[in-house]
Amino acid sequence: MNDAFPEAPGWTCRYSETFNYDWHDDVVCSNGMESHRPYLLEGYDFVTYDDIMAAAADYELYLNSQ
């Protein structure tokens, strides 16, 4: 391991409410240099906190597998 070039931290997704009455985008994902707000569970009419966090965990795994 070379301390001069630390390994990238990878993507993490966390809850970040938008207060826009659209629960599908209440997650923000970041890798320390970039961030974006995915639109999760698009086909659902209503999304709970548990639903969105489960989808965020799946999306985080997807991002880190790339």
Backbone as CSV, one residue per row, in Angstrom:
resi,resn,N_x,N_y,N_z,CA_x,CA_y,CA_z,C_x,C_y,C_z
1,MET,0.846,-1.189,0.000,0.000,0.000,0.000,0.879,1.235,0.000
2,ASN,0.527,2.196,-0.812,1.281,3.432,-0.929,0.487,4.548,-0.262
3,ASP,1.001,5.097,0.844,0.290,6.146,1.577,0.187,7.450,0.802
4,ALA,1.037,7.633,-0.199,0.997,8.866,-0.998,-0.260,8.911,-1.867
5,PHE,-0.805,7.742,-2.185,-1.999,7.657,-3.017,-3.038,6.801,-2.314
6,PRO,-3.797,7.391,-1.379,-4.784,6.597,-0.647,-5.857,6.049,-1.563
7,GLU,-6.364,4.889,-1.197,-7.417,4.248,-1.984,-8.699,5.069,-1.905
8,ALA,-9.410,5.122,-3.012,-10.682,5.846,-3.051,-11.654,5.237,-2.041
9,PRO,-12.437,6.071,-1.361,-13.314,5.564,-0.307,-14.498,4.750,-0.815
10,GLY,-14.838,4.843,-2.066,-16.018,4.154,-2.579,-17.268,4.990,-2.362
11,TRP,-18.355,4.496,-2.884,-19.626,5.207,-2.808,-20.353,4.883,-1.510
12,THR,-20.982,5.883,-0.934,-21.886,5.700,0.192,-23.163,6.478,-0.110
13,CYS,-24.277,5.909,0.259,-25.567,6.561,0.055,-26.199,6.798,1.419
14,ARG,-26.748,7.980,1.607,-27.365,8.317,2.888,-28.682,9.045,2.646
15,TYR,-29.525,9.014,3.649,-30.808,9.692,3.578,-30.591,11.198,3.640
16,SER,-31.245,11.911,2.752,-31.144,13.366,2.706,-32.453,13.903,2.141
17,GLU,-33.386,14.201,3.024,-34.721,14.604,2.613,-34.690,15.888,1.790
18,THR,-35.481,15.912,0.721,-35.523,17.072,-0.174,-36.681,18.017,0.130
19,PHE,-37.685,17.552,0.863,-38.869,18.350,1.190,-39.616,18.812,-0.070
20,ASN,-39.526,18.011,-1.140,-40.204,18.354,-2.390,-41.426,17.467,-2.640
21,TYR,-41.871,16.751,-1.619,-43.037,15.866,-1.708,-42.855,14.732,-2.704
22,ASP,-41.618,14.385,-3.004,-41.303,13.255,-3.877,-40.284,12.386,-3.144
23,TRP,-40.746,11.280,-2.567,-39.896,10.446,-1.712,-38.823,9.713,-2.497
24,HIS,-38.945,9.662,-3.795,-38.041,8.854,-4.612,-36.619,9.417,-4.677
25,ASP,-36.418,10.663,-4.342,-35.081,11.274,-4.461,-34.525,11.749,-3.114
26,ASP,-34.924,11.102,-2.043,-34.479,11.504,-0.699,-33.202,10.799,-0.256
27,VAL,-32.372,10.422,-1.208,-31.075,9.803,-0.933,-30.022,10.541,-1.749
28,VAL,-28.863,10.754,-1.152,-27.733,11.311,-1.890,-26.579,10.321,-1.766
29,CYS,-25.904,10.079,-2.883,-24.782,9.151,-2.922,-23.518,9.929,-3.257
30,SER,-22.426,9.593,-2.577,-21.175,10.325,-2.765,-19.993,9.369,-2.663
31,ASN,-18.942,9.700,-3.406,-17.695,8.943,-3.282,-16.571,9.845,-2.768
32,GLY,-16.907,10.996,-2.238,-15.917,11.932,-1.733,-15.550,13.004,-2.736
33,MET,-15.639,12.682,-4.017,-15.327,13.649,-5.066,-16.562,14.024,-5.872
34,GLU,-17.459,13.082,-6.034,-18.690,13.285,-6.795,-19.868,12.965,-5.890
35,SER,-21.001,13.539,-6.211,-22.229,13.136,-5.536,-23.387,13.293,-6.504
36,HIS,-24.386,12.493,-6.302,-25.612,12.625,-7.081,-26.776,12.082,-6.274
37,ARG,-27.952,12.450,-6.720,-29.188,12.086,-6.052,-29.957,11.149,-6.994
38,PRO,-29.867,9.829,-6.760,-30.575,8.901,-7.643,-32.089,8.956,-7.422
39,TYR,-32.826,8.599,-8.448,-34.283,8.511,-8.357,-34.620,7.043,-8.189
40,LEU,-34.886,6.634,-6.950,-35.056,5.223,-6.611,-36.532,4.837,-6.512
41,LEU,-36.808,3.581,-6.801,-38.160,3.001,-6.680,-39.189,3.788,-7.484
42,GLU,-38.831,4.077,-8.697,-39.670,4.911,-9.567,-41.084,4.372,-9.748
43,GLY,-41.257,3.074,-9.758,-42.581,2.499,-9.982,-43.492,2.489,-8.763
44,TYR,-42.995,2.910,-7.615,-43.786,2.902,-6.380,-44.562,4.208,-6.244
45,ASP,-45.831,4.112,-5.847,-46.630,5.318,-5.604,-46.244,5.994,-4.296
46,PHE,-45.878,5.197,-3.298,-45.497,5.724,-1.986,-44.261,4.975,-1.526
47,VAL,-43.306,5.677,-0.964,-42.047,5.086,-0.534,-41.818,5.417,0.938
48,THR,-41.592,4.401,1.758,-41.282,4.631,3.171,-39.768,4.806,3.339
49,TYR,-39.388,5.258,4.514,-37.965,5.400,4.838,-37.256,4.055,4.689
50,ASP,-37.849,2.988,5.211,-37.224,1.666,5.112,-37.080,1.220,3.660
51,ASP,-38.103,1.491,2.841,-38.041,1.145,1.414,-36.886,1.875,0.726
52,ILE,-36.796,3.178,0.946,-35.789,3.978,0.237,-34.381,3.619,0.709
53,MET,-34.233,3.304,2.000,-32.908,2.948,2.500,-32.478,1.565,2.011
54,ALA,-33.414,0.643,1.844,-33.087,-0.661,1.265,-32.667,-0.494,-0.188
55,ALA,-33.392,0.340,-0.924,-33.031,0.604,-2.316,-31.689,1.339,-2.389
56,ALA,-31.429,2.237,-1.454,-30.153,2.968,-1.422,-28.997,2.006,-1.167
57,ALA,-29.192,1.039,-0.275,-28.141,0.055,0.000,-27.848,-0.779,-1.248
58,ASP,-28.886,-1.183,-1.967,-28.701,-1.924,-3.217,-27.977,-1.069,-4.249
59,TYR,-28.356,0.194,-4.354,-27.736,1.097,-5.318,-26.266,1.350,-4.960
60,GLU,-25.981,1.472,-3.669,-24.603,1.654,-3.218,-23.748,0.448,-3.607
61,LEU,-24.276,-0.759,-3.426,-23.568,-1.959,-3.851,-23.313,-1.936,-5.353
62,TYR,-24.324,-1.543,-6.116,-24.167,-1.434,-7.564,-23.055,-0.451,-7.930
63,LEU,-23.077,0.740,-7.330,-22.056,1.745,-7.636,-20.655,1.240,-7.317
64,ASN,-20.517,0.547,-6.206,-19.191,0.066,-5.798,-18.737,-1.165,-6.556
65,SER,-19.626,-1.770,-7.332,-19.240,-2.935,-8.137,-18.731,-2.534,-9.522
66,GLN,-18.870,-1.271,-9.866,-18.451,-0.796,-11.189,-16.952,-0.628,-11.282
